Amino acid sequence: MSSKLEELRKRVKSLIPKNVKVKNVDIEGPMVVIYVENPQEFAESGDIIKTLAKDLRKRITVRPDPKSLKPPEEAKEIIKKIVPPDASITNFFFDEENGEVIIEAEKPGIVIGKQGSTLRDIMKAVGWSPKPVRTPPLKSKTIEDIRNYLLSVKEERRKILRRIGERIHRPCIHEDKWVRVTFLGGSREVGRSCYLLQTPNSKIMIDCGVNVSNVQASPYLYVPEVQPLHEIDAVVITHAHLDHCGLVPLLYRYGYDGPIYLTAPTRDLMVLLQKDFIEVSEREGNAVPYDSKFIREALKHTITLDYGIVTDISPEVRLTFYNAGHILGSAIAHFHIGEGLYNIAFTGDFKFERTRLFDRAATNFPRLEALVMEATYGGSEDFQPSRKEAEEQLIAVINETLKRGGKVLIPTFAVGRSQEVMIVLEEAIREKKIEREVTVYLDGMIHEATAIHTAYPEYLNSRLRDMIFHHGINPFISESFVNVDSSSKRDEVLNDPEPSVILATSGMLNGGPVMEYFRHLAEEEKNTIVFVGYQAEGTLGRRIQKGWKEVPFSVNGRREVVKVNMRVETVDGFSGHSDRKQLMNYVKALSSKPEKVVTIHGEESKCVDLASSIYKAYRIETRAPYNLETIRFI
C-alpha cells in the first residue's frame, strides 16, 4: 500500500468513535471502505460519514465485516419476520460487494419503518445493510442478469476495484499545470462521440461511440495521445445511446483495463444496447467489432455514480454527474481539475426543457471555466415546435391514418423516444383524443428498455412519479400496449387488417425489426411512417425524409426494390436534443459563465453556426473543432 493510502487509513481510524469496532479500512475504486464489526453502532453515531467525507474529501462507505453477516437464505427468513406482511416483499438481492441486501417491496415505506426503525432492526438482526426499493411493475431480464453476473465475479471485481483505488491515489509526478482535450470522434459530425481529457498526470476518455450510419467509422483510437490504452485512467460515459457507448467493449479487447464511470440506468441500458448491436450486426452480415465476452469484461469494470456525487477518478481529477434530461440516466460530466485549477463540463446529449419523462438539464455548477456542448440542432433554422404542438400533430396524423384504415409506423430508439411517445399515446387513448380504440404494438427492445425505466423511478421527473405512485396511473403498463416478442407475432401484426400503431426499432431505419414493417407497409398509400427523432446523414431514415420513392432491400440473398407510396411525416418536438433556442438559452442560464465554449456532435454547418452565435450573443470564446484536433484550455 502506498504511503498516501497508509496515511488515509490512519486518518480514518483516528476520526472514528471508540465504540465502533473497525476491522479494516480499504480502498475500492474511488471509495474509502470502512469494515466494522458492529455496523449498528456506526449507524447510531450521528453524521460520522458526513464528517469523514468532509474531512478527507473522499467518498466513504461503511460495510459490515463479512464474518458478521448472516448467510443469505437465513437472513431472508429473519427479514420476513421483522418486516410487516403489508410491505408485500417480492424479491431479495444480496449485494456482497457492498454488504447490502436490496429488498424489493410494493410498499418500501413499511420496510423503512417509522424514522428508519425497521431498517435498524434488520441491520442488527442480520448484519446486512438493508436497501428497500419499490418493486418495478415490469420485470427486467437485463437488470437481473447484470446483478447475477456481478455477483458471480465479486472476488475478481474486488481485486479490480482495489487496483483502481491504488491508481487513483497514486502521487502526482508532474507539477506542470495544463488541461487539453483531443477530439477523437463526433466533431463536426453526429456519431462516434469520443474525447480525451488530459492533464500532466491524468488521461480520461469521455464516451466511445459507434457511427450508426457507418459502423466501420470508429473513433481515432490509434493516435499517440490515446495509446497505450492501459495508461488511460478512466472512461466516463454520458449516456447509453450507441453513438456514445457502442465501442466501449472494444477498449477492453485492445488492452484497456480501467474503470467505466456512469449512472446505474446508463450501465443497464448500455449492456442492453451493446448486446443488441452485435446481434443485429451478425444477423445482417456486418463486421462485429467485439463479441459478448468483452461486454461482460466492460461490465465488470463499471462504477456507478448518482447525480451530484463528487468522486475522485484520478490523482488530480474529480467527476460529478448532473442530470442532462436526454434519456434515462443521461448525465452532464463535470470535471474539477487540481485544487481549484480548472473546471470543464461535457454535456453529452442534453435537453433544456422539461419533458414527459425528465426534468430539464442542470445549469447549476459550482464553477465552470469551459463547456463542451452538443450542436445537433445548432443551425440558425433549427427551431422545434413546442412539445404540446408536437403531441397534437402526432395525434392528428394517427387519427387521419386510422380513418383511412391504415397502419402508423413510428421508428424509434428503444431508449428515450419510445417511452416519451408511449406516455403521449397512453394519455391520448385514455382521454379519447385518439378517436377509435387502437392497439399500440412495441417491437424490438422497447419493452425491455421500458422495464428498465420502471426500475429507476428516482430518475424520472416528479410529475410522472406522482402519477405512478399517488394516482395509480402507470402509462408504461397500459393495456393498450402489446409486446411483439417473436417473428410469428410480427407476421400476425402485419397480416391483421385492423388499423394499428407500431413502435419499432431502430430509430433511423438502419437495421432492426422496423425494416420488416417498412418493407411490408411502404407500398400502401393508406399507411403512414412518422419520424419523431433525429435522422443522421447517410441513414435510410434521412433518405426517406428527403423523398426517396424507391428503396433497395436484400431479401433472402436477392435484391428487391420497395416502392414508397406510404405517407411520410416528420413530427419535430419529440427529440431528446435541445433545439437552437434551447441551446442558446442553456449557455445564458448557466450559473457560472464559462470562458470557453466548444461545440461538437452536429453537422459541420451547425457546429460552426452555434459557436459563432454564442460568441456574438455572449462574447464567450468559442471553437468548433475538427476530429483529431487538440484544444489546450490552460
C-alpha positions, 0 to 999 in steps of 0.5 A, a space after each residue: 500500500 502506498 504511503 498516501 493510502 497508509 496515511 488515509 487509513 490512519 486518518 480514518 481510524 483516528 476520526 472514528 468513535 471508540 465504540 465502533 469496532 473497525 476491522 479494516 479500512 480499504 480502498 475500492 475504486 474511488 471509495 474509502 471502505 470502512 469494515 466494522 464489526 458492529 455496523 449498528 453502532 456506526 449507524 447510531 453515531 450521528 453524521 460520522 460519514 458526513 464528517 469523514 467525507 468532509 474531512 478527507 474529501 473522499 467518498 466513504 462507505 461503511 460495510 459490515 465485516 463479512 464474518 458478521 453477516 448472516 448467510 443469505 437464505 437465513 437472513 431472508 427468513 429473519 427479514 420476513 419476520 421483522 418486516 410487516 406482511 403489508 410491505 408485500 416483499 417480492 424479491 431479495 438481492 444480496 449485494 456482497 460487494 457492498 454488504 447490502 441486501 436490496 429488498 424489493 417491496 410494493 410498499 418500501 415505506 413499511 420496510 423503512 419503518 417509522 424514522 428508519 426503525 425497521 431498517 435498524 432492526 434488520 441491520 442488527 438482526 442480520 448484519 446486512 445493510 438493508 436497501 428497500 426499493 419499490 418493486 418495478 411493475 415490469 420485470 427486467 431480464 437485463 437488470 437481473 442478469 447484470 446483478 447475477 453476473 456481478 455477483 458471480 465475479 465479486 472476488 475478481 471485481 474486488 481485486 479490480 476495484 482495489 487496483 483502481 483505488 491504488 491508481 487513483 491515489 497514486 502521487 502526482 509526478 508532474 507539477 506542470 499545470 495544463 488541461 487539453 482535450 483531443 477530439 477523437 470522434 463526433 466533431 463536426 459530425 453526429 456519431 462516434 462521440 469520443 474525447 480525451 481529457 488530459 492533464 500532466 498526470 491524468 488521461 480520461 476518455 469521455 464516451 466511445 461511440 459507434 457511427 450508426 450510419 457507418 459502423 466501420 467509422 470508429 473513433 481515432 483510437 490509434 493516435 499517440 495521445 490515446 495509446 497505450 490504452 492501459 495508461 488511460 485512467 478512466 472512461 466516463 460515459 454520458 449516456 447509453 445511446 450507441 453513438 456514445 457507448 457502442 465501442 466501449 467493449 472494444 477498449 477492453 479487447 485492445 488492452 484497456 483495463 480501467 474503470 467505466 464511470 456512469 449512472 446505474 440506468 446508463 450501465 443497464 441500458 448500455 449492456 442492453 444496447 451493446 448486446 443488441 448491436 452485435 446481434 443485429 450486426 451478425 444477423 445482417 452480415 456486418 463486421 462485429 467489432 467485439 463479441 459478448 465476452 468483452 461486454 461482460 469484461 466492460 461490465 465488470 469494470 463499471 462504477 456507478 455514480 448518482 447525480 451530484 456525487 463528487 468522486 475522485 477518478 484520478 490523482 488530480 481529477 474529480 467527476 460529478 454527474 448532473 442530470 442532462 434530461 436526454 434519456 434515462 440516466 443521461 448525465 452532464 460530466 463535470 470535471 474539477 481539475 487540481 485544487 481549484 485549477 480548472 473546471 470543464 463540463 461535457 454535456 453529452 446529449 442534453 435537453 433544456 426543457 422539461 419533458 414527459 419523462 425528465 426534468 430539464 438539464 442542470 445549469 447549476 455548477 459550482 464553477 465552470 471555466 469551459 463547456 463542451 456542448 452538443 450542436 445537433 440542432 445548432 443551425 440558425 433554422 433549427 427551431 422545434 415546435 413546442 412539445 404540446 404542438 408536437 403531441 397534437 400533430 402526432 395525434 392528428 396524423 394517427 387519427 387521419 391514418 386510422 380513418 383511412 384504415 391504415 397502419 402508423 409506423 413510428 421508428 424509434 430508439 428503444 431508449 428515450 423516444 419510445 417511452 416519451 411517445 408511449 406516455 403521449 399515446 397512453 394519455 391520448 387513448 385514455 382521454 379519447 383524443 385518439 378517436 377509435 380504440 387502437 392497439 399500440 404494438 412495441 417491437 424490438 427492445 422497447 419493452 425491455 428498455 421500458 422495464 428498465 425505466 420502471 426500475 429507476 423511478 428516482 430518475 424520472 421527473 416528479 410529475 410522472 412519479 406522482 402519477 405512478 405512485 399517488 394516482 395509480 396511473 402507470 402509462 408504461 403498463 397500459 393495456 393498450 400496449 402489446 409486446 411483439 416478442 417473436 417473428 410469428 407475432 410480427 407476421 400476425 401484426 402485419 397480416 391483421 387488417 385492423 388499423 394499428 400503431 407500431 413502435 419499432 426499432 431502430 430509430 433511423 431505419 438502419 437495421 432492426 425489426 422496423 425494416 420488416 414493417 417498412 418493407 411490408 407497409 411502404 407500398 400502401 398509400 393508406 399507411 403512414 411512417 412518422 419520424 419523431 427523432 433525429 435522422 443522421 446523414 447517410 441513414 435510410 431514415 434521412 433518405 426517406 425524409 428527403 423523398 426517396 420513392 424507391 428503396 433497395 432491400 436484400 431479401 433472402 440473398 436477392 435484391 428487391 426494390 420497395 416502392 414508397 407510396 406510404 405517407 411520410 411525416 416528420 413530427 419535430 418536438 419529440 427529440 431528446 436534443 435541445 433545439 437552437 433556442 434551447 441551446 442558446 438559452 442553456 449557455 445564458 442560464 448557466 450559473 457560472 459563465 464559462 470562458 470557453 465554449 466548444 461545440 461538437 456532435 452536429 453537422 459541420 454547418 451547425 457546429 460552426 453556426 452555434 459557436 459563432 452565435 454564442 460568441 456574438 450573443 455572449 462574447 464567450 470564446 468559442 471553437 468548433 473543432 475538427 476530429 483529431 484536433 487538440 484544444 489546450 484550455 490552460 
